[in-house]
Amino acid sequence: MPHQTIGLKHLLGIVILLLHLWTVPVASATDVISADSTDTTAIPEDHPNLQPYETTYNIAQHILALPSTLFYWGTRPIGWGVQYAETRFPHLFEGERGDYGFFPLFESGSQVRFAAGALLFHQHLFRQNHEARIQFLYGTDNYWDVNAQYRVPVSQTYSSELLFSGNYKRNPRHRFFIDDSRLFYSAEDATFRVRYNSSLSARLRMQNSVTYSNHTARTSSAELQDKPITFPDELKGNYEILTFGNQFTLDFRRGEMRKVSGTQLIAGADLATSLKNSTSYFTYHIEAHQFIPVPFLPESRRFGIRGKLLKSELLSGDEIPFFDLPTLGGSRDLRGFRSDRFRGNGALIFTAEYRYPMWDVLDVTLFMDQGQVFNNFSDIAFDRFETGYGFGVHLLTAKGLAFRAEMAFSSETTRYILSITPTF
């Protein structure tokens, strides 16, 4: 049978039928009962069908409804504000940023209990597509994190660009763990980096960088006098490091705002040398991402899987600076543990996430992280994996993640994470 559609004539017929039914008088309860010829019993005046009833609340019902009434009127200003913003600033609900602007920032669960600041950006500063941005955060315990970037397009043919960036970070309560003992030191970092990004093909990207970093470790005000273990004196002091980095990314993922399927492979290495002594070391990393749509559901319901290996090798000198060793714990890997909870010459991390859309620009996620640090590859063992898990929401733009809020759990603690950087 051919597919049938409802035309205008059918629709008018339905409307006329409904109007006819609406105007037909409905028989009362008395009519229904008296129409039964077999029923000779008189209908009493107090019959339930003949008694009127009221739907007004009594005092008890008003008391029970009070919480919902207060919540309704208490949240009405939020609704009015959203309606006003949706009318005047519709791009905010489309996940898009303008050519320039100002956005407030909040961060928690990384290296500080809570920090707030702002992001200022301009997509076409001085010249077309010359992008500049300044991001700053100020947090508890006089925490500072200031980052400035300036991006210059080089070639449209290879989609290449130069990125100049500088970063200053001050954390008076930086965590340092010796086994299960949590220590603190005051860390102050200044970094300047020049990075060149280019696309060698539609799928292959290359990144080269030169980085100068100045790191100072001092005694923290949080370090107690009566603690049996304090931050080691031999690790305190000033370090100057020059690092040359190279990375290749092979991207077969599909999707713009949401990566819904495909694979991404990342491999890179950094060669670092101290400007104060003869220490030099080599760090390499290999990473794989896989996105798998859930069968029989829309492809926006997908699993994300990540595996990452980092390893540092000493080339000359006494030892690798402790702050440049691979670590796990924080807002981007073992999310259920404090920042830099585990530290070693190598690190191995696996992550599985289930992501599904709640709104056009909002994803809800469930995740599990498994990871361990090691000194030698022979140290890796199944029973040494640490586990973190949790849930969260991701706010998206056309270019990817804009903001994420997550609740993470582990055998040691529960952490709430606010961040603008993605896990993968």
SEFIDREN-300972 format. One record per residue (C-alpha): x, y, z negated; residue in three letters. Coordinates in Angstrom, 1 decimal. Layout:
! SEFIDREN-300972
px:py:pz:residuo
X:Y:Z:ALA $
...
//
This chain:
! SEFIDREN-300972
px:py:pz:residuo
0.0:0.0:0.0:MET $
1.4:3.4:0.9:PRO $
2.4:5.8:-2.0:HIS $
-0.6:8.0:-3.1:GLN $
-0.3:11.6:-4.1:THR $
-2.8:13.9:-5.8:ILE $
-3.9:16.6:-3.4:GLY $
-5.7:19.9:-4.1:LEU $
-9.1:18.4:-3.4:LYS $
-8.5:15.6:-5.9:HIS $
-7.3:18.1:-8.5:LEU $
-10.4:20.3:-8.0:LEU $
-12.6:17.3:-8.4:GLY $
-11.0:16.4:-11.7:ILE $
-11.4:19.9:-13.0:VAL $
-15.1:20.0:-12.1:ILE $
-15.7:16.6:-13.8:LEU $
-14.0:17.8:-17.0:LEU $
-16.2:21.0:-17.0:LEU $
-19.2:18.9:-16.5:HIS $
-18.3:16.6:-19.4:LEU $
-17.6:19.7:-21.6:TRP $
-21.1:21.2:-21.0:THR $
-23.0:18.0:-21.6:VAL $
-24.6:18.1:-25.1:PRO $
-23.3:15.5:-27.5:VAL $
-25.8:13.5:-29.4:ALA $
-25.8:14.1:-33.1:SER $
-25.5:11.3:-35.6:ALA $
-29.3:11.5:-36.2:THR $
-30.0:11.0:-32.5:ASP $
-27.7:8.0:-32.3:VAL $
-29.2:6.3:-35.3:ILE $
-32.8:7.1:-34.4:SER $
-32.3:6.0:-30.8:ALA $
-31.9:2.4:-32.1:ASP $
-35.5:1.1:-31.7:SER $
-34.8:-1.8:-34.0:THR $
-33.9:0.5:-36.9:ASP $
-37.1:1.5:-38.7:THR $
-35.4:2.7:-41.9:THR $
-35.6:6.5:-42.6:ALA $
-32.3:8.2:-42.7:ILE $
-31.6:9.8:-46.1:PRO $
-30.5:13.4:-46.3:GLU $
-27.4:12.5:-48.2:ASP $
-26.2:10.1:-45.4:HIS $
-22.3:10.6:-45.0:PRO $
-22.7:11.3:-41.3:ASN $
-25.0:14.3:-42.1:LEU $
-22.7:15.9:-44.7:GLN $
-20.5:18.8:-43.7:PRO $
-16.8:18.8:-44.8:TYR $
-14.1:21.4:-45.1:GLU $
-10.4:21.3:-44.1:THR $
-9.1:24.1:-46.3:THR $
-6.2:23.3:-48.7:TYR $
-6.7:23.1:-52.4:ASN $
-4.2:24.4:-54.9:ILE $
-2.3:21.1:-55.1:ALA $
-2.0:20.9:-51.3:GLN $
-0.7:24.4:-51.2:HIS $
1.9:23.6:-53.8:ILE $
3.0:20.5:-51.8:LEU $
3.2:22.5:-48.6:ALA $
5.2:25.3:-50.2:LEU $
8.7:24.0:-49.3:PRO $
7.8:23.6:-45.6:SER $
6.1:27.1:-45.6:THR $
9.2:28.7:-47.1:LEU $
11.5:26.9:-44.7:PHE $
9.3:28.0:-41.7:TYR $
9.2:31.6:-42.6:TRP $
12.8:31.6:-43.8:GLY $
14.0:30.3:-40.4:THR $
11.8:32.5:-38.3:ARG $
14.5:35.3:-38.1:PRO $
16.8:32.7:-36.6:ILE $
14.3:31.8:-34.0:GLY $
13.7:35.5:-33.1:TRP $
17.4:36.0:-32.9:GLY $
17.8:33.0:-30.5:VAL $
15.0:34.3:-28.3:GLN $
16.5:37.8:-28.2:TYR $
20.0:36.4:-27.3:ALA $
18.6:34.0:-24.7:GLU $
16.8:37.0:-23.1:THR $
19.7:39.5:-23.2:ARG $
22.7:37.1:-23.0:PHE $
21.6:34.1:-21.0:PRO $
25.2:33.0:-20.1:HIS $
25.7:32.1:-23.8:LEU $
23.2:29.2:-23.3:PHE $
24.8:28.1:-20.0:GLU $
28.2:27.3:-21.5:GLY $
29.9:30.0:-19.5:GLU $
32.4:32.7:-20.4:ARG $
32.5:36.0:-18.7:GLY $
35.6:37.7:-17.2:ASP $
36.5:39.1:-20.6:TYR $
35.2:38.9:-24.1:GLY $
35.6:38.3:-27.8:PHE $
34.7:35.1:-29.7:PHE $
34.9:34.4:-33.4:PRO $
36.8:31.3:-34.4:LEU $
36.6:29.0:-37.4:PHE $
38.9:26.1:-38.2:GLU $
38.9:23.5:-40.9:SER $
40.4:20.0:-41.4:GLY $
43.7:20.7:-39.6:SER $
46.6:22.1:-41.6:GLN $
44.4:24.4:-43.8:VAL $
41.3:24.0:-45.8:ARG $
39.5:26.9:-43.9:PHE $
40.6:29.6:-41.5:ALA $
38.7:32.2:-39.5:ALA $
39.8:34.6:-36.8:GLY $
39.0:35.5:-33.2:ALA $
39.8:34.9:-29.6:LEU $
40.2:37.8:-27.2:LEU $
40.6:37.1:-23.5:PHE $
40.6:38.7:-20.1:HIS $
40.5:36.5:-16.9:GLN $
41.8:39.2:-14.6:HIS $
44.1:41.4:-16.6:LEU $
46.2:43.8:-14.3:PHE $
45.6:41.6:-11.3:ARG $
43.2:39.0:-10.0:GLN $
43.3:35.7:-11.9:ASN $
46.1:36.9:-14.2:HIS $
44.6:35.6:-17.5:GLU $
45.6:36.9:-20.9:ALA $
44.4:35.7:-24.3:ARG $
45.2:36.3:-28.0:ILE $
44.0:34.0:-30.7:GLN $
44.6:34.5:-34.4:PHE $
43.5:32.7:-37.5:LEU $
43.8:33.7:-41.1:TYR $
43.0:31.1:-43.8:GLY $
43.3:30.0:-47.4:THR $
46.6:30.4:-49.2:ASP $
47.7:33.2:-46.9:ASN $
47.8:30.9:-43.8:TYR $
48.5:32.6:-40.5:TRP $
48.4:31.3:-36.9:ASP $
48.8:33.8:-34.1:VAL $
49.0:32.7:-30.4:ASN $
49.4:34.8:-27.3:ALA $
49.3:33.6:-23.7:GLN $
49.7:35.2:-20.2:TYR $
49.0:33.1:-17.1:ARG $
50.2:34.0:-13.7:VAL $
49.1:32.1:-10.6:PRO $
52.0:31.2:-8.3:VAL $
50.6:29.3:-5.3:SER $
47.1:28.4:-4.2:GLN $
48.4:25.6:-2.0:THR $
49.8:23.7:-5.0:TYR $
47.4:25.2:-7.6:SER $
50.6:26.2:-9.5:SER $
50.9:28.7:-12.3:GLU $
53.4:30.1:-14.8:LEU $
52.3:30.3:-18.4:LEU $
54.1:32.5:-21.0:PHE $
53.2:31.9:-24.6:SER $
54.3:32.9:-28.0:GLY $
53.2:31.5:-31.4:ASN $
53.8:32.5:-35.0:TYR $
52.5:30.2:-37.8:LYS $
52.9:30.5:-41.5:ARG $
51.6:27.8:-43.9:ASN $
52.7:28.2:-47.5:PRO $
51.1:24.8:-48.4:ARG $
52.3:22.5:-45.6:HIS $
51.9:18.9:-46.6:ARG $
54.7:16.4:-46.7:PHE $
54.2:12.8:-47.7:PHE $
56.7:10.4:-49.2:ILE $
55.0:7.0:-49.3:ASP $
51.7:7.9:-51.1:ASP $
53.0:11.0:-52.9:SER $
51.8:14.3:-51.4:ARG $
54.3:17.2:-51.6:LEU $
54.2:20.7:-50.3:PHE $
56.6:23.1:-48.7:TYR $
56.3:26.5:-47.2:SER $
56.7:26.4:-43.4:ALA $
57.2:29.4:-41.1:GLU $
57.5:28.8:-37.3:ASP $
58.1:31.1:-34.4:ALA $
57.9:29.6:-30.9:THR $
58.3:31.0:-27.4:PHE $
57.6:28.8:-24.3:ARG $
57.6:29.2:-20.5:VAL $
55.7:26.5:-18.7:ARG $
55.2:25.8:-15.0:TYR $
52.1:23.8:-14.0:ASN $
51.5:22.5:-10.4:SER $
49.4:20.0:-8.6:SER $
51.4:17.7:-6.4:LEU $
48.2:16.2:-5.0:SER $
44.5:16.1:-5.7:ALA $
45.1:13.6:-8.5:ARG $
48.7:14.2:-9.6:LEU $
49.8:17.2:-11.7:ARG $
53.3:18.1:-13.0:MET $
54.3:20.2:-16.0:GLN $
57.7:21.6:-16.8:ASN $
58.6:23.7:-19.9:SER $
61.3:25.3:-21.8:VAL $
60.7:26.0:-25.5:THR $
62.6:27.9:-28.1:TYR $
61.5:27.3:-31.7:SER $
62.7:28.7:-35.0:ASN $
61.5:26.7:-38.0:HIS $
62.1:27.6:-41.7:THR $
61.3:25.3:-44.6:ALA $
61.2:26.7:-48.1:ARG $
59.9:25.9:-51.5:THR $
56.1:26.1:-51.7:SER $
54.2:28.0:-54.5:SER $
52.1:24.8:-54.7:ALA $
55.1:22.7:-55.8:GLU $
54.7:22.1:-59.5:LEU $
57.7:22.2:-61.9:GLN $
56.8:19.0:-63.7:ASP $
56.2:16.8:-60.7:LYS $
58.6:13.8:-60.7:PRO $
59.1:14.2:-56.9:ILE $
59.7:17.5:-55.2:THR $
60.3:18.4:-51.6:PHE $
63.9:17.3:-50.8:PRO $
66.4:20.2:-50.9:ASP $
68.3:18.7:-47.9:GLU $
65.3:19.3:-45.7:LEU $
65.0:23.0:-46.6:LYS $
66.6:25.7:-44.5:GLY $
66.4:27.2:-41.0:ASN $
66.4:25.3:-37.7:TYR $
66.7:26.6:-34.2:GLU $
65.7:24.1:-31.4:ILE $
65.8:24.4:-27.6:LEU $
63.6:21.9:-25.8:THR $
63.3:21.0:-22.2:PHE $
60.1:19.1:-21.3:GLY $
58.5:17.3:-18.3:ASN $
55.2:15.6:-18.0:GLN $
53.1:14.0:-15.2:PHE $
49.4:13.5:-15.3:THR $
47.5:11.1:-12.9:LEU $
43.8:11.9:-13.1:ASP $
41.1:9.7:-11.6:PHE $
38.3:10.9:-14.0:ARG $
34.9:12.0:-12.6:ARG $
32.8:14.8:-13.9:GLY $
33.3:18.5:-14.6:GLU $
31.6:19.5:-17.9:MET $
31.5:15.9:-19.0:ARG $
34.0:13.3:-18.0:LYS $
31.7:10.3:-17.3:VAL $
33.9:7.7:-15.7:SER $
37.5:7.0:-14.5:GLY $
41.0:6.9:-15.8:THR $
43.7:9.4:-16.8:GLN $
47.3:8.5:-17.3:LEU $
49.9:10.9:-18.9:ILE $
53.6:10.3:-19.3:ALA $
56.2:12.8:-20.4:GLY $
59.5:13.3:-22.2:ALA $
61.3:16.1:-24.1:ASP $
65.0:16.6:-24.6:LEU $
65.7:18.8:-27.7:ALA $
69.0:20.1:-29.0:THR $
69.8:22.1:-32.1:SER $
71.4:25.5:-31.6:LEU $
73.1:25.3:-35.1:LYS $
74.8:21.9:-34.9:ASN $
75.4:19.0:-32.6:SER $
72.0:17.3:-33.1:THR $
70.1:16.3:-30.0:SER $
67.2:13.9:-29.5:TYR $
64.9:12.5:-26.9:PHE $
61.1:12.1:-27.4:THR $
58.8:10.4:-24.9:TYR $
55.1:9.7:-24.8:HIS $
52.7:7.6:-22.8:ILE $
48.9:8.1:-23.0:GLU $
45.9:6.6:-21.2:ALA $
42.2:7.7:-21.2:HIS $
39.3:5.6:-19.9:GLN $
35.7:6.7:-19.6:PHE $
33.0:4.0:-19.2:ILE $
29.3:4.8:-18.6:PRO $
26.9:2.6:-20.6:VAL $
25.2:0.1:-18.2:PRO $
21.5:0.8:-17.3:PHE $
21.6:4.3:-18.9:LEU $
22.3:7.7:-17.4:PRO $
26.1:8.1:-16.8:GLU $
26.2:11.0:-19.3:SER $
26.0:8.2:-22.0:ARG $
29.6:7.0:-22.0:ARG $
32.4:5.5:-24.0:PHE $
35.8:7.2:-24.2:GLY $
38.9:5.2:-25.0:ILE $
42.4:6.5:-25.7:ARG $
45.7:4.9:-26.3:GLY $
48.9:6.8:-27.0:LYS $
52.5:5.9:-27.9:LEU $
55.2:8.4:-29.1:LEU $
58.8:7.5:-29.8:LYS $
61.8:9.7:-30.8:SER $
65.4:8.6:-30.2:GLU $
68.5:10.2:-31.8:LEU $
71.2:11.0:-29.2:LEU $
73.8:12.7:-31.4:SER $
74.1:14.2:-34.8:GLY $
72.9:12.9:-38.2:ASP $
69.1:12.8:-37.9:GLU $
66.1:14.2:-36.1:ILE $
64.6:17.2:-37.9:PRO $
61.7:16.0:-40.0:PHE $
59.2:18.4:-38.5:PHE $
59.8:17.1:-35.0:ASP $
59.2:13.4:-35.9:LEU $
55.9:11.9:-34.6:PRO $
53.1:12.1:-37.2:THR $
49.6:10.9:-37.5:LEU $
46.7:12.4:-39.5:GLY $
44.8:15.6:-38.8:GLY $
42.2:16.9:-36.5:SER $
43.4:15.2:-33.2:ARG $
44.4:11.6:-34.0:ASP $
43.7:9.9:-37.4:LEU $
40.9:12.3:-38.2:ARG $
40.0:10.6:-41.5:GLY $
43.4:11.4:-43.0:PHE $
45.1:14.7:-44.0:ARG $
47.4:16.4:-41.6:SER $
50.8:14.7:-41.1:ASP $
49.8:12.0:-43.5:ARG $
52.1:9.4:-41.8:PHE $
55.5:10.2:-40.3:ARG $
58.1:8.0:-38.5:GLY $
60.3:7.7:-35.5:ASN $
57.3:6.4:-33.5:GLY $
53.5:6.6:-33.6:ALA $
50.8:4.5:-32.0:LEU $
47.2:5.6:-31.9:ILE $
44.0:4.1:-30.4:PHE $
40.6:6.0:-30.3:THR $
37.1:4.9:-29.2:ALA $
34.3:7.4:-28.9:GLU $
30.6:7.1:-27.9:TYR $
29.4:10.4:-26.4:ARG $
25.9:11.2:-25.4:TYR $
24.2:14.5:-24.6:PRO $
21.7:16.2:-26.9:MET $
21.4:19.4:-24.8:TRP $
22.9:20.5:-21.5:ASP $
25.9:21.9:-23.3:VAL $
26.0:19.8:-26.5:LEU $
27.3:16.2:-27.0:ASP $
26.9:14.1:-30.1:VAL $
29.8:11.7:-30.8:THR $
30.6:8.6:-32.8:LEU $
34.2:7.7:-33.1:PHE $
36.8:5.4:-34.6:MET $
40.6:5.9:-34.8:ASP $
43.2:3.3:-35.4:GLN $
46.9:4.2:-35.8:GLY $
50.3:3.5:-37.4:GLN $
53.8:5.0:-37.5:VAL $
57.0:3.0:-37.3:PHE $
60.7:3.3:-37.1:ASN $
61.4:0.4:-34.7:ASN $
59.1:-1.4:-32.3:PHE $
59.5:-4.5:-34.3:SER $
57.7:-2.8:-37.2:ASP $
54.4:-2.7:-35.3:ILE $
51.9:-5.1:-36.8:ALA $
48.1:-5.5:-36.8:PHE $
47.9:-5.3:-40.5:ASP $
49.6:-1.9:-40.6:ARG $
46.9:-0.1:-38.7:PHE $
45.2:2.7:-40.6:GLU $
41.5:3.4:-39.8:THR $
39.4:6.5:-39.6:GLY $
35.9:6.9:-38.3:TYR $
33.1:9.5:-38.2:GLY $
30.6:11.5:-36.1:PHE $
30.3:15.0:-34.8:GLY $
29.1:17.4:-32.1:VAL $
30.9:18.9:-29.1:HIS $
29.9:22.2:-27.6:LEU $
30.8:22.3:-23.9:LEU $
31.4:24.8:-21.1:THR $
31.8:24.3:-17.4:ALA $
35.5:23.7:-17.9:LYS $
35.2:21.3:-20.8:GLY $
35.2:21.5:-24.6:LEU $
34.6:24.9:-26.2:ALA $
34.1:23.8:-29.9:PHE $
33.8:20.7:-31.9:ARG $
32.5:20.0:-35.5:ALA $
33.1:16.5:-36.9:GLU $
32.9:14.6:-40.2:MET $
35.6:12.0:-40.6:ALA $
36.1:9.3:-43.2:PHE $
38.9:7.0:-44.3:SER $
40.0:4.9:-47.3:SER $
41.6:8.0:-48.8:GLU $
39.3:11.0:-48.2:THR $
36.4:12.6:-46.3:THR $
37.2:15.5:-44.1:ARG $
35.2:18.1:-42.2:TYR $
36.8:19.3:-39.0:ILE $
36.1:22.5:-37.0:LEU $
38.3:23.0:-34.0:SER $
38.4:24.3:-30.4:ILE $
41.0:21.8:-29.2:THR $
39.8:18.4:-27.8:PRO $
41.0:15.0:-29.0:THR $
41.2:13.8:-25.3:PHE $
//
